[in-house]
Amino acid sequence: MIGVGLIGFGYWGPNLARNFVGAEGAELRYVAERDTSRHKIIRSLCGSAQVGVGVDEMLADESVHAVVIATPAASHYDLGLRALEAGKHVLVEKPMTSNVREARRLIETAESRGLTLMVDHTFIYTGAVRYIRSLIASGALGEILYYDSTRINLGLFQHDVDVLWDLAVHDLSIMAYLFDEEPVAVSALGMSHVPGTPTNIAYLTLTFASNRIAHINVNWLAPVKIRRTIIGGSRKMIVYDDLEPSEKIKIYDKGVHVTNNPDAIQQMRVGYRIGDMLAPNLDASEALRSEVQHFIDCVSSGKTPETPGAMGLKVVQILEAASISMRRGGQLINIETLRPGGLAHDSVIGSENAIFSHQG
């Protein structure tokens, strides 16, 4: 039986607690939450778990084998490092840390001690995203040309992270899971419209060494809630709408083809292919329940999680580069500069770098 301690019982903590209480092979033994007004709710939801304990007491208990961190992002590194150094496996909410340096330190500490470090990138465990990955792997979509996402709503305004670190983090983790190619550069523009709060609207563009491109629109100041992603392939295209109750994925057999036939030189060289639309049946299991069970299995078996610290690092690298880009008015930032062996932390790509120009 894996003894689990949960740190933080704010927005996401109750969901994590509920799933750990019902998980096989684990027992939620501690919940550390500073806000005493929430202790009654914790006791009603978490059964026999001890409430009101400090983090030090939790980490000192040898019956606690794993720690779940559901606190504001700025505290992830300190709590994660303390847990790992105490010999505990760690599941940490997204984003894993506030910067690349901290993310690398957590990974190195976990590896040196043979511990599991997993990031709570919940969308990876949804039936929809897993189905999309199987389609891409099968070649059914052909060459992936672009990823275009709109993730907007009215609120919830965060105070510890901006809208990129809050919402774009989901799409970055999804792309890291779906694609075998990592982006090489990022450009981001954003704005804060509410005094005293972080950036509430941002546009993020990622370029790849191939002709693939990704664009993400995130917004806390929209009149409607939209969670829609389009993935364009050379053979087929996908519309993924996470708010759809039944048809979250629609696969369109649509596209274009270009002819170089000299006999057609006077005609339109681009032809359109219009085919059927398919809405497949998807696994409807709760993603967080699947994720929690996966974490327990990884702790028990020692296998590498599907959302390991390495994925968390990739996401933080892009977010940190995007933050630099926003501060510099949308300049293109080389993500490689934030990877091991990279150049100066803050390097900006100039227009002379032809690898990022895909005119043909």
C-alpha positions in Angstrom: 0.0 0.0 0.0 1.4 3.4 -1.1 1.0 6.0 1.6 0.2 9.4 0.1 0.5 12.9 1.5 -1.3 15.8 -0.3 0.0 19.4 0.1 -2.6 22.1 -0.8 -6.4 21.9 -0.9 -7.3 24.9 -3.0 -8.8 24.8 -6.5 -7.4 21.4 -7.7 -6.6 19.7 -4.4 -10.1 18.4 -3.8 -10.1 16.6 -7.2 -6.8 15.0 -6.5 -7.9 14.0 -2.9 -11.1 12.5 -4.2 -9.2 10.3 -6.7 -6.5 9.2 -4.3 -9.1 8.2 -1.8 -10.7 5.9 -4.4 -7.5 4.6 -6.0 -6.3 1.1 -5.8 -3.1 0.4 -4.0 -2.9 3.7 -2.2 -4.0 5.4 1.0 -4.3 9.1 1.5 -2.7 9.6 4.9 -2.1 13.3 5.2 -3.5 16.6 3.9 -1.5 19.7 4.6 -3.5 22.9 4.1 -2.8 26.2 5.9 -6.4 27.5 5.5 -8.1 26.1 8.6 -11.5 27.0 7.2 -11.1 24.2 4.7 -10.3 21.5 7.3 -13.9 20.5 7.8 -14.3 19.9 4.1 -11.1 18.0 4.0 -12.2 15.7 6.8 -15.5 15.0 5.1 -13.9 14.1 1.8 -10.7 12.4 2.9 -11.9 10.0 5.6 -9.1 8.9 7.9 -6.4 11.3 6.5 -4.7 13.4 9.1 -5.6 17.1 8.6 -3.8 20.2 9.9 -0.3 18.7 9.9 2.7 20.6 8.7 4.8 19.6 5.7 7.8 18.7 7.9 5.7 16.2 9.9 4.4 14.7 6.7 7.8 14.3 5.2 9.2 12.8 8.3 6.6 10.0 8.4 8.1 6.8 6.8 4.6 5.5 6.0 4.3 8.3 3.4 5.9 7.1 0.2 4.6 9.7 -2.2 3.7 13.4 -2.0 1.3 15.3 -4.2 1.9 19.0 -4.6 -1.2 21.1 -5.4 0.0 24.5 -4.3 0.7 27.8 -6.2 3.3 27.4 -8.9 6.0 29.5 -7.1 6.1 26.9 -4.3 6.4 23.8 -6.5 10.2 23.8 -6.6 10.8 24.2 -2.9 8.2 21.6 -1.9 9.2 19.2 -4.6 12.8 19.4 -3.7 12.1 18.9 0.0 9.9 15.9 -0.8 12.5 14.3 -3.1 15.3 14.9 -0.6 13.1 13.2 2.0 12.9 10.1 -0.2 9.4 10.6 -1.4 8.0 10.1 -4.9 6.4 13.3 -6.3 3.4 14.2 -8.4 3.4 18.0 -8.9 0.7 20.2 -10.5 1.4 22.1 -13.7 3.6 24.0 -14.4 6.3 21.9 -12.8 8.4 24.9 -11.7 8.7 28.6 -12.4 11.9 28.3 -14.5 14.2 25.9 -16.3 16.9 25.8 -13.7 14.5 24.6 -11.0 13.0 22.0 -13.3 16.4 20.5 -14.1 17.3 20.4 -10.3 14.1 18.4 -9.5 14.8 15.9 -12.4 18.4 15.4 -11.3 17.4 14.9 -7.7 14.7 12.4 -8.6 17.1 10.5 -10.9 19.9 10.4 -8.4 17.6 8.9 -5.7 15.7 6.5 -8.0 12.4 8.3 -7.3 9.3 8.9 -9.5 8.8 12.6 -10.6 5.5 13.0 -12.5 3.7 16.2 -13.6 0.0 16.7 -13.5 -0.6 17.2 -17.2 -4.1 15.9 -17.0 -5.1 16.3 -20.7 -2.6 13.6 -21.6 -4.8 11.0 -19.9 -8.0 12.0 -21.7 -9.5 9.6 -24.2 -9.6 12.3 -26.8 -5.9 13.2 -26.7 -4.9 9.6 -26.5 -7.0 8.8 -29.6 -5.4 11.7 -31.5 -2.0 10.3 -30.7 -3.0 6.9 -32.1 -4.2 8.6 -35.3 -1.0 10.5 -35.7 1.1 7.4 -35.0 -0.8 5.4 -37.6 -0.1 7.9 -40.3 -3.9 8.5 -40.9 -3.5 12.2 -40.8 -0.4 12.3 -43.0 2.2 14.9 -42.3 1.2 17.2 -39.4 1.2 20.7 -40.8 -0.1 22.8 -38.0 -1.6 23.0 -34.5 -4.1 25.8 -33.8 -5.7 26.2 -30.4 -8.1 28.6 -28.8 -8.4 28.3 -25.0 -10.4 31.3 -23.7 -12.9 32.1 -21.0 -13.9 34.9 -18.5 -11.6 34.4 -15.5 -10.4 32.6 -13.4 -7.8 35.4 -12.9 -4.6 34.0 -11.3 -2.2 36.0 -9.2 0.9 33.8 -9.2 1.0 33.0 -12.9 0.0 34.8 -16.1 -2.4 33.4 -18.7 0.4 31.6 -20.6 1.5 29.7 -17.6 -2.1 28.9 -16.6 -3.7 27.9 -19.9 -1.1 27.6 -22.7 0.6 25.0 -20.5 -2.1 22.5 -21.5 -1.5 22.8 -25.2 2.3 22.7 -24.8 2.0 19.4 -22.9 -0.5 18.0 -25.4 1.9 18.8 -28.3 4.8 17.3 -26.3 2.8 14.1 -26.1 1.5 14.1 -29.7 4.5 15.1 -31.7 7.9 13.5 -32.2 9.3 16.9 -33.1 10.0 19.7 -30.6 9.6 23.4 -31.5 12.8 25.3 -32.0 11.6 28.9 -31.5 8.7 30.8 -29.9 7.2 34.3 -30.3 4.6 35.6 -27.9 2.6 38.8 -27.4 0.5 39.6 -24.4 -1.3 42.3 -22.5 -2.7 42.9 -19.0 -6.0 44.8 -18.9 -6.6 44.6 -15.2 -4.3 46.7 -13.0 -2.2 44.7 -10.6 -2.7 41.4 -12.3 -0.5 39.3 -14.7 -1.0 39.2 -18.4 -4.6 38.1 -19.2 -4.5 37.7 -22.9 -1.7 36.2 -25.1 -0.9 34.9 -28.5 1.8 32.3 -28.8 3.4 31.0 -32.0 5.8 28.1 -32.2 8.1 27.3 -35.1 9.6 23.9 -35.9 12.6 22.9 -38.0 10.2 21.3 -40.5 7.3 23.3 -42.1 5.1 22.7 -39.0 3.7 25.6 -37.1 1.6 26.0 -33.9 -0.5 28.9 -32.7 -2.1 29.2 -29.3 -4.6 31.9 -28.2 -5.2 32.1 -24.5 -7.5 34.6 -22.8 -9.0 35.2 -19.3 -11.1 38.1 -20.6 -13.4 36.5 -23.2 -17.2 36.5 -23.0 -17.5 32.8 -23.8 -15.6 29.7 -22.8 -13.9 27.9 -25.8 -11.6 24.9 -25.8 -11.1 24.1 -29.4 -8.0 22.8 -31.2 -7.5 22.1 -34.9 -4.8 19.8 -36.1 -4.1 20.0 -39.8 -2.6 17.0 -41.6 -1.7 16.5 -45.2 -4.4 13.8 -45.5 -6.9 14.5 -42.8 -7.7 17.1 -40.2 -9.0 17.0 -36.7 -11.2 19.4 -34.7 -10.9 18.7 -31.0 -13.5 20.5 -28.8 -13.1 19.6 -25.2 -16.4 21.2 -24.3 -18.4 18.9 -26.6 -20.3 16.4 -24.4 -20.2 13.6 -26.9 -18.4 14.4 -30.1 -15.2 15.8 -28.8 -13.2 14.7 -31.9 -14.3 15.2 -35.5 -12.0 13.8 -38.2 -12.4 15.5 -41.6 -11.3 13.9 -44.8 -10.5 17.3 -46.3 -7.4 18.8 -47.8 -5.7 20.2 -50.8 -3.4 18.8 -53.5 -1.1 20.7 -55.9 -0.5 19.6 -59.4 2.6 20.3 -61.5 1.1 18.9 -64.7 2.1 21.2 -67.6 -1.3 20.4 -69.3 -3.0 22.1 -66.3 -0.7 25.1 -66.2 -3.5 27.5 -67.3 -5.8 26.1 -64.7 -5.9 26.3 -60.9 -3.0 24.3 -59.6 -4.5 23.7 -56.2 -7.3 21.2 -55.9 -9.6 20.6 -53.0 -10.5 17.2 -51.5 -13.9 17.1 -49.7 -14.7 13.8 -48.0 -16.6 12.5 -45.0 -16.5 13.5 -41.4 -16.1 10.9 -38.6 -16.8 11.4 -34.9 -15.3 8.3 -33.1 -16.3 6.8 -29.8 -13.9 7.7 -27.1 -12.9 6.3 -23.7 -15.0 8.3 -21.3 -13.0 7.4 -18.2 -12.2 10.4 -15.9 -8.7 11.6 -16.9 -7.6 12.5 -13.4 -8.6 9.0 -12.1 -6.5 7.4 -14.8 -3.6 9.7 -14.1 -3.7 9.1 -10.3 -3.8 5.3 -10.9 -0.9 5.6 -13.3 1.2 7.5 -10.8 0.6 4.8 -8.1 1.5 2.1 -10.6 4.7 3.9 -11.5 5.7 4.3 -7.9 5.0 0.6 -7.3 6.8 -0.7 -10.4 9.5 1.9 -11.0 8.4 2.5 -14.6 8.7 5.9 -16.2 5.4 8.0 -16.2 3.8 9.1 -19.4 4.1 12.7 -18.1 7.6 12.6 -16.4 9.7 15.4 -15.2 11.3 15.6 -18.6 8.0 16.6 -20.2 7.5 19.2 -17.5 10.9 20.6 -18.3 10.1 20.8 -22.0 6.9 22.8 -21.2 8.7 25.1 -18.8 11.4 25.7 -21.4 8.9 27.0 -23.9 7.0 29.0 -21.3 10.1 30.7 -20.1 11.2 31.5 -23.7 7.7 32.8 -24.4 7.9 35.1 -21.3 11.2 36.5 -22.6 9.5 37.0 -26.0 6.6 38.9 -24.4 9.0 41.2 -22.5 10.8 41.9 -25.8 7.7 42.8 -27.8 7.2 39.4 -29.5 10.8 38.8 -30.7 11.5 35.2 -31.8 13.3 33.4 -29.0 15.5 30.3 -29.6 14.2 27.6 -27.2 17.5 25.8 -27.6 19.2 28.5 -25.5 17.2 27.2 -22.5 18.2 23.6 -23.0 21.3 21.9 -21.7 24.3 23.1 -23.6 22.4 26.0 -25.0 23.7 29.6 -25.4 23.0 32.6 -23.2 19.7 32.3 -21.2 18.2 35.3 -22.9 19.3 35.0 -26.5 17.0 36.3 -29.2 16.9 34.9 -32.7 17.6 37.5 -35.4 16.0 37.6 -38.8 19.2 36.3 -40.3 18.5 32.8 -39.1 17.1 31.3 -42.3 16.1 28.0 -40.6 13.1 29.7 -39.2 11.8 31.0 -42.5 9.5 28.7 -44.3 8.6 30.5 -47.5 8.6 27.4 -49.7 
